[in-house]
Amino acid sequence: MENLDKYIPKDYLALKINYIIKQLNELPPVRVHEHKKNGVQVKRILVGSHRYDMNSSNGKKYSNLLNQREDLERQLMVCESIWNNYFKMPPPQYKPHNIIRTINTGGDRLIMDKAFFDSLKNDANTKHPKPMLYPFNGIQYRSAAEREIAMFYTEMGIPFKYEPEVFFYGTAYAQFPDFVFYIKELDTCKFHDHFGMMNYSNYIKEVKIKCSNYINSGLLIDQDVFFTYNTEDSVLDTRYLAAKLNAAIYGTLTCENA
């Protein structure tokens, strides 16, 4: 909760608030009515003028929707309390809708939506051994910075895949970006590579190749993909990552057809 409260990007927080409100508006009005029948307390699900037994198929269906509504209302309360704590104005009206961004993998262009995200295998890079020093949620990360990034996305509630196998246009072999994460509020994916040894010339050459792979595949830098950096003598600041994420979210919202 500490990272969520202190470091959630402003535009992403506004998007989440709008997304939750949209979901709540799309849910049917459901409530539980209690009454006594033959001296026994009975609960029924009320949907408009219709009443359903709790154990009927419709009763179970609308009971699940009621649970969804209560969960969304809790999420909205948290997000709005964070917003009100830091900002003295209503959140901007961002329309949550599907953003169609594509990637050229050498064959057909693939839409980077939930189906694309679900198709990616998590922690797929077996070519290079890991130091086994940075575990988090059952995965070993290659550096303390990458583990911090994973913890950040987890607390933000952003699903991600670590080092999934991805084919880019013009590459002979599969590549393994550090992170591919999914923004459900926009139904789109983004790539994030962290470069942690920027004081080594050979490493910088690899960075250049990775950037070229993304561009050649039709991805926009700082919108579809962004990079964070540090050296062996510096640490990754969470505020830096939050600013990068915020820029990518805002760029998608304002330049969705680019």
Contacts in CASP RR format, 6 or more apart in sequence:
PFRMAT RR
TARGET T0000
AUTHOR 0000-0000-0000
METHOD contacts of the structure
MODEL  1
MENLDKYIPKDYLALKINYIIKQLNELPPVRVHEHKKNGVQVKRILVGSH
RYDMNSSNGKKYSNLLNQREDLERQLMVCESIWNNYFKMPPPQYKPHNII
RTINTGGDRLIMDKAFFDSLKNDANTKHPKPMLYPFNGIQYRSAAEREIA
MFYTEMGIPFKYEPEVFFYGTAYAQFPDFVFYIKELDTCKFHDHFGMMNY
SNYIKEVKIKCSNYINSGLLIDQDVFFTYNTEDSVLDTRYLAAKLNAAIY
GTLTCENA
1 155 0 8 1.000
2 155 0 8 1.000
3 151 0 8 1.000
3 152 0 8 1.000
3 155 0 8 1.000
3 156 0 8 1.000
3 238 0 8 1.000
4 78 0 8 1.000
4 82 0 8 1.000
4 155 0 8 1.000
4 156 0 8 1.000
5 82 0 8 1.000
5 85 0 8 1.000
7 152 0 8 1.000
7 238 0 8 1.000
7 239 0 8 1.000
7 241 0 8 1.000
7 242 0 8 1.000
8 82 0 8 1.000
8 156 0 8 1.000
8 242 0 8 1.000
9 242 0 8 1.000
9 243 0 8 1.000
9 245 0 8 1.000
9 246 0 8 1.000
9 249 0 8 1.000
10 86 0 8 1.000
10 87 0 8 1.000
10 246 0 8 1.000
11 92 0 8 1.000
11 94 0 8 1.000
11 246 0 8 1.000
11 249 0 8 1.000
11 250 0 8 1.000
11 253 0 8 1.000
12 156 0 8 1.000
12 245 0 8 1.000
12 246 0 8 1.000
12 249 0 8 1.000
13 79 0 8 1.000
13 82 0 8 1.000
13 83 0 8 1.000
13 91 0 8 1.000
14 83 0 8 1.000
14 91 0 8 1.000
14 92 0 8 1.000
14 94 0 8 1.000
15 94 0 8 1.000
15 96 0 8 1.000
15 185 0 8 1.000
15 186 0 8 1.000
15 249 0 8 1.000
15 253 0 8 1.000
16 75 0 8 1.000
16 79 0 8 1.000
16 185 0 8 1.000
17 76 0 8 1.000
17 79 0 8 1.000
17 80 0 8 1.000
17 83 0 8 1.000
17 91 0 8 1.000
18 91 0 8 1.000
18 93 0 8 1.000
18 94 0 8 1.000
18 95 0 8 1.000
18 96 0 8 1.000
18 185 0 8 1.000
19 96 0 8 1.000
19 184 0 8 1.000
19 185 0 8 1.000
20 72 0 8 1.000
20 75 0 8 1.000
20 76 0 8 1.000
20 79 0 8 1.000
21 76 0 8 1.000
22 96 0 8 1.000
23 72 0 8 1.000
24 69 0 8 1.000
24 72 0 8 1.000
24 73 0 8 1.000
24 76 0 8 1.000
27 65 0 8 1.000
27 68 0 8 1.000
27 69 0 8 1.000
27 72 0 8 1.000
28 47 0 8 1.000
28 48 0 8 1.000
28 62 0 8 1.000
28 65 0 8 1.000
29 47 0 8 1.000
29 48 0 8 1.000
30 45 0 8 1.000
30 46 0 8 1.000
30 47 0 8 1.000
30 62 0 8 1.000
30 63 0 8 1.000
30 65 0 8 1.000
30 66 0 8 1.000
30 69 0 8 1.000
31 45 0 8 1.000
31 46 0 8 1.000
31 66 0 8 1.000
32 43 0 8 1.000
32 44 0 8 1.000
32 45 0 8 1.000
32 46 0 8 1.000
32 66 0 8 1.000
33 43 0 8 1.000
33 44 0 8 1.000
33 45 0 8 1.000
33 46 0 8 1.000
33 51 0 8 1.000
34 41 0 8 1.000
34 42 0 8 1.000
34 43 0 8 1.000
34 44 0 8 1.000
35 41 0 8 1.000
35 42 0 8 1.000
35 44 0 8 1.000
36 42 0 8 1.000
43 54 0 8 1.000
44 51 0 8 1.000
44 52 0 8 1.000
44 53 0 8 1.000
44 54 0 8 1.000
45 51 0 8 1.000
45 52 0 8 1.000
45 53 0 8 1.000
45 54 0 8 1.000
45 58 0 8 1.000
45 59 0 8 1.000
45 62 0 8 1.000
45 63 0 8 1.000
45 66 0 8 1.000
47 62 0 8 1.000
50 58 0 8 1.000
52 58 0 8 1.000
52 59 0 8 1.000
52 62 0 8 1.000
53 59 0 8 1.000
54 60 0 8 1.000
54 63 0 8 1.000
83 91 0 8 1.000
94 253 0 8 1.000
96 185 0 8 1.000
96 186 0 8 1.000
97 186 0 8 1.000
98 113 0 8 1.000
98 186 0 8 1.000
98 187 0 8 1.000
98 188 0 8 1.000
99 186 0 8 1.000
99 187 0 8 1.000
99 188 0 8 1.000
99 252 0 8 1.000
99 256 0 8 1.000
100 111 0 8 1.000
100 113 0 8 1.000
100 188 0 8 1.000
101 111 0 8 1.000
101 112 0 8 1.000
101 188 0 8 1.000
101 189 0 8 1.000
101 219 0 8 1.000
101 224 0 8 1.000
101 252 0 8 1.000
102 109 0 8 1.000
102 110 0 8 1.000
102 111 0 8 1.000
102 112 0 8 1.000
102 218 0 8 1.000
103 109 0 8 1.000
103 110 0 8 1.000
103 112 0 8 1.000
103 116 0 8 1.000
103 166 0 8 1.000
103 168 0 8 1.000
103 217 0 8 1.000
103 218 0 8 1.000
103 219 0 8 1.000
103 224 0 8 1.000
104 168 0 8 1.000
104 169 0 8 1.000
104 216 0 8 1.000
104 217 0 8 1.000
104 218 0 8 1.000
105 166 0 8 1.000
105 167 0 8 1.000
105 168 0 8 1.000
105 169 0 8 1.000
105 217 0 8 1.000
106 167 0 8 1.000
106 168 0 8 1.000
106 169 0 8 1.000
106 170 0 8 1.000
107 169 0 8 1.000
110 116 0 8 1.000
112 188 0 8 1.000
112 189 0 8 1.000
112 224 0 8 1.000
113 187 0 8 1.000
113 188 0 8 1.000
113 189 0 8 1.000
114 182 0 8 1.000
114 184 0 8 1.000
114 187 0 8 1.000
116 189 0 8 1.000
117 159 0 8 1.000
117 161 0 8 1.000
117 180 0 8 1.000
117 182 0 8 1.000
117 189 0 8 1.000
120 161 0 8 1.000
120 164 0 8 1.000
120 165 0 8 1.000
120 166 0 8 1.000
120 180 0 8 1.000
121 161 0 8 1.000
121 164 0 8 1.000
121 165 0 8 1.000
122 139 0 8 1.000
122 161 0 8 1.000
122 162 0 8 1.000
122 164 0 8 1.000
123 139 0 8 1.000
123 161 0 8 1.000
123 162 0 8 1.000
123 163 0 8 1.000
123 164 0 8 1.000
124 163 0 8 1.000
124 164 0 8 1.000
124 165 0 8 1.000
124 176 0 8 1.000
125 163 0 8 1.000
125 165 0 8 1.000
125 176 0 8 1.000
127 176 0 8 1.000
130 140 0 8 1.000
130 141 0 8 1.000
130 142 0 8 1.000
131 140 0 8 1.000
131 142 0 8 1.000
132 140 0 8 1.000
133 140 0 8 1.000
134 140 0 8 1.000
134 141 0 8 1.000
134 142 0 8 1.000
134 143 0 8 1.000
134 144 0 8 1.000
134 146 0 8 1.000
134 147 0 8 1.000
135 141 0 8 1.000
135 147 0 8 1.000
136 147 0 8 1.000
136 150 0 8 1.000
136 151 0 8 1.000
136 154 0 8 1.000
137 150 0 8 1.000
137 154 0 8 1.000
139 150 0 8 1.000
139 162 0 8 1.000
141 147 0 8 1.000
141 150 0 8 1.000
141 162 0 8 1.000
143 194 0 8 1.000
143 196 0 8 1.000
144 235 0 8 1.000
145 194 0 8 1.000
145 196 0 8 1.000
145 228 0 8 1.000
145 230 0 8 1.000
145 235 0 8 1.000
145 236 0 8 1.000
146 162 0 8 1.000
146 178 0 8 1.000
146 194 0 8 1.000
148 236 0 8 1.000
148 238 0 8 1.000
148 241 0 8 1.000
149 178 0 8 1.000
149 179 0 8 1.000
149 192 0 8 1.000
149 194 0 8 1.000
149 228 0 8 1.000
149 236 0 8 1.000
149 241 0 8 1.000
150 160 0 8 1.000
150 162 0 8 1.000
150 179 0 8 1.000
152 238 0 8 1.000
152 241 0 8 1.000
152 242 0 8 1.000
153 159 0 8 1.000
153 160 0 8 1.000
153 179 0 8 1.000
153 181 0 8 1.000
156 245 0 8 1.000
158 181 0 8 1.000
158 182 0 8 1.000
158 183 0 8 1.000
159 181 0 8 1.000
159 182 0 8 1.000
159 184 0 8 1.000
160 179 0 8 1.000
160 180 0 8 1.000
160 181 0 8 1.000
160 182 0 8 1.000
161 179 0 8 1.000
161 180 0 8 1.000
161 181 0 8 1.000
162 178 0 8 1.000
162 179 0 8 1.000
163 176 0 8 1.000
163 177 0 8 1.000
163 178 0 8 1.000
164 176 0 8 1.000
164 177 0 8 1.000
164 180 0 8 1.000
165 174 0 8 1.000
165 175 0 8 1.000
165 176 0 8 1.000
166 174 0 8 1.000
166 175 0 8 1.000
166 176 0 8 1.000
166 177 0 8 1.000
166 180 0 8 1.000
167 174 0 8 1.000
167 175 0 8 1.000
168 175 0 8 1.000
168 213 0 8 1.000
168 214 0 8 1.000
168 216 0 8 1.000
168 217 0 8 1.000
169 213 0 8 1.000
169 216 0 8 1.000
169 217 0 8 1.000
169 218 0 8 1.000
170 213 0 8 1.000
170 216 0 8 1.000
171 213 0 8 1.000
175 210 0 8 1.000
175 213 0 8 1.000
177 191 0 8 1.000
177 192 0 8 1.000
177 193 0 8 1.000
177 210 0 8 1.000
177 225 0 8 1.000
178 192 0 8 1.000
178 193 0 8 1.000
178 194 0 8 1.000
179 191 0 8 1.000
179 192 0 8 1.000
179 193 0 8 1.000
179 194 0 8 1.000
180 189 0 8 1.000
180 190 0 8 1.000
180 191 0 8 1.000
180 192 0 8 1.000
181 189 0 8 1.000
181 190 0 8 1.000
181 192 0 8 1.000
182 188 0 8 1.000
182 189 0 8 1.000
183 189 0 8 1.000
183 190 0 8 1.000
183 249 0 8 1.000
183 252 0 8 1.000
186 252 0 8 1.000
186 253 0 8 1.000
188 252 0 8 1.000
190 223 0 8 1.000
190 224 0 8 1.000
190 225 0 8 1.000
190 226 0 8 1.000
190 248 0 8 1.000
191 214 0 8 1.000
191 219 0 8 1.000
191 224 0 8 1.000
191 225 0 8 1.000
191 226 0 8 1.000
192 225 0 8 1.000
192 226 0 8 1.000
192 227 0 8 1.000
192 228 0 8 1.000
192 244 0 8 1.000
193 210 0 8 1.000
193 225 0 8 1.000
193 227 0 8 1.000
193 228 0 8 1.000
194 227 0 8 1.000
194 228 0 8 1.000
194 229 0 8 1.000
194 230 0 8 1.000
194 236 0 8 1.000
195 203 0 8 1.000
195 207 0 8 1.000
195 227 0 8 1.000
195 228 0 8 1.000
195 229 0 8 1.000
195 230 0 8 1.000
196 203 0 8 1.000
196 229 0 8 1.000
196 230 0 8 1.000
196 231 0 8 1.000
196 232 0 8 1.000
197 203 0 8 1.000
197 231 0 8 1.000
197 232 0 8 1.000
198 204 0 8 1.000
198 207 0 8 1.000
198 229 0 8 1.000
198 230 0 8 1.000
198 231 0 8 1.000
199 231 0 8 1.000
199 232 0 8 1.000
199 233 0 8 1.000
207 227 0 8 1.000
211 221 0 8 1.000
211 227 0 8 1.000
214 221 0 8 1.000
214 224 0 8 1.000
214 225 0 8 1.000
215 221 0 8 1.000
218 224 0 8 1.000
219 225 0 8 1.000
220 258 0 8 1.000
222 247 0 8 1.000
222 248 0 8 1.000
222 251 0 8 1.000
223 248 0 8 1.000
223 251 0 8 1.000
223 252 0 8 1.000
223 255 0 8 1.000
223 258 0 8 1.000
226 244 0 8 1.000
226 245 0 8 1.000
226 247 0 8 1.000
226 248 0 8 1.000
227 244 0 8 1.000
228 236 0 8 1.000
228 240 0 8 1.000
228 241 0 8 1.000
228 244 0 8 1.000
230 236 0 8 1.000
END
